[in-house]
Amino acid sequence: MFVVSNFMVAIARILDIGLSLYMWIIIARAVISWVNPDPYNPIVRFLHSATEPVLFRIRRRIPINLGGIDFSPILVILVIIFLQAFLVQSLIQLASRF
């Protein structure tokens, strides 16, 4: 059963790295939004296309926009932190029981 345990730990680590990378992409998008970026820049286009589907769903469900400040990146980052603390740790603990 150690193979299943190692597989679950590997999945948990990959999920943790993926969530961390996406969190940094969200942070980069928020920082770039403070300035007037060139919309034709490939980096800006990548950040926009990688984050807009998630941010749009949050904005549509919870329209929090106080004084022109968009709080949807903060909510997405909080969800990512929750998933890292709950889901990833649960997978690692479940793998340790095998």
LINSUL-V948540 format. One record per helix or strand of 2 or more residues. SS is the DSSP state (A for helix, B for strand). FROM is the first residue (numbers start at 1). TO is the last residue. Records with the same first field share a line. If there is no record, write none. Layout:
SS->FROM-TO ; FROM-TO
This chain:
A->2-32 ; 42-61 ; 72-96
B->65-66 ; 69-70
